[in-house]
Amino acid sequence: MATWFNMLKDQMTQLGDDFDKRVCTLDEAGLLVAFDDGFGAINGAAFTAWGENYVYFPLEYDGAESVGHAPRNPRNTAMEHQ
């Protein structure tokens, strides 16, 4: 069984964001709900979390769940080349 709490904490730590300073649409109790992250239907609750550098969200790939991320303040490189 998995929890968004552990998966989000691991992802944020790997990317250098401070997990304790996150802002999240799920409270800690919601992040701690255990679910099956294996193949099959999506089981974990939806959330969005903001760190200092990235935005985090549930990600499903081939039925397995993980935490995805995107830069919080992406640069528009297309404008830099004009």
C-alpha positions in Angstrom: 0.0 0.0 0.0 1.1 3.5 -0.7 0.3 7.0 0.5 0.5 10.3 -1.3 2.3 11.6 1.9 5.3 9.3 1.3 5.3 9.5 -2.5 5.1 13.3 -2.4 7.7 13.7 0.3 10.1 11.5 -1.7 9.6 13.4 -4.9 9.9 16.8 -3.3 13.1 15.7 -1.5 14.6 14.4 -4.7 13.9 17.8 -6.4 15.2 19.9 -3.6 11.8 21.3 -2.4 11.1 21.5 1.3 8.3 19.1 2.1 7.4 20.9 5.3 6.8 24.2 3.4 4.4 22.7 0.9 1.0 24.1 0.2 -1.5 21.3 -0.7 -5.1 20.9 -1.6 -5.2 17.7 0.6 -4.5 18.0 4.4 -2.1 15.7 6.0 -4.9 13.2 6.9 -5.8 13.1 3.2 -2.2 12.5 2.2 -1.9 9.7 4.6 -4.8 7.6 3.3 -3.4 4.3 2.0 -4.2 3.0 -1.5 -3.0 0.5 -4.0 -0.6 2.2 -6.4 -0.3 -0.8 -8.7 -1.8 -1.4 -12.0 -5.6 -0.9 -12.4 -8.0 1.9 -11.6 -6.8 5.2 -10.0 -7.2 4.8 -6.2 -5.5 7.8 -4.6 -7.3 11.1 -4.1 -6.6 13.9 -6.5 -4.4 16.8 -5.2 -2.2 19.7 -6.2 0.8 20.7 -4.1 3.1 23.6 -4.5 6.7 23.6 -3.4 9.2 26.5 -3.8 10.3 25.3 -7.3 7.7 22.8 -8.6 4.0 22.0 -8.6 3.1 18.4 -7.9 0.1 16.3 -8.9 -1.0 12.6 -9.2 0.4 10.9 -12.3 -0.9 7.7 -13.8 1.1 5.8 -16.3 0.0 2.4 -17.6 -2.2 2.1 -14.5 0.5 2.7 -11.9 0.4 5.8 -9.9 3.2 8.2 -8.9 3.7 11.9 -8.3 4.3 14.1 -11.3 5.8 17.6 -11.3 6.2 20.7 -13.4 8.3 23.8 -12.9 6.5 26.4 -10.8 7.8 29.3 -12.8 8.6 28.0 -16.3 10.5 30.2 -18.7 9.1 30.9 -22.0 12.1 30.1 -24.2 10.2 30.7 -27.4 10.1 34.4 -26.6 13.8 34.4 -25.9 14.6 33.4 -29.5 12.7 36.2 -31.2 
